[in-house]
Amino acid sequence: MKLKAAALFLAFATCTNSAMADTNPYNKPYDATYDHFTSAGTSTMRLTSDGQGHLRSEATHSGRSIVAITDWNSKTNYGIDDTSRLVSKMPMTNAPGTPPVDESKRTSLGDRMIDGRNCEGWQYANNGHVSQCWSDKDLGCAVLMTLDGKPQLRLKTCSPTTLPAQYFAPPPGYRIADLGEQLRKAEALARKHQQQGGRAR
């Protein structure tokens, strides 16, 4: 499912120096390209922040182009499928790639120079895996992300520029599928059936 692929890219795409849930992690404009390392090989990813709470991710997965947008202001993720002109909308439960707010799960790695950039690092555990993310303290973009000691993303280029505003919103004319609303309805229906089953007994 394309939305799952977009969510996977976003999960590893962004590393910021913001650790607090109520702080906008996309508060600096940048346009960055990355090497993305997977078991299938190396691909290119592009991340663009508008500096106003929006992040756009562009990548290729299994031969398909993937575009995902995170809107921190409305706490919403969008997966965009240009082929079907469909936008999958999901609530954002955490800023993609940022360290967990739970301090027991994250550790500051302090400052370090990586590829000539002054970076701040975090390490955190998730589902039995250990991730590290290092971000440029000046530009705000991710510089290096690792999973269990293996590189996942490495910065190639970055500039303090951004894209026009329309690139950080669902394209006009595309159908929007609210997956969060569909999930809520399915959960409500399951609870109703459960309650009816209990009364039948």
Secondary structure by P-SEA (a helix, b strand, c coil): caaaaaaaaaaccccccccccccccccccccccccccccccbbbbbbbbccccbbbbbbccccbbbbbbbcccccbbbbbbccccbbbbbbbccccccccccccccccccccccccccccccccccccbbbbbbbccccccccbbbccccccbbbccccccccccccccccccbbbbaaaaaaaaaaaaaaaaaaaaaaac
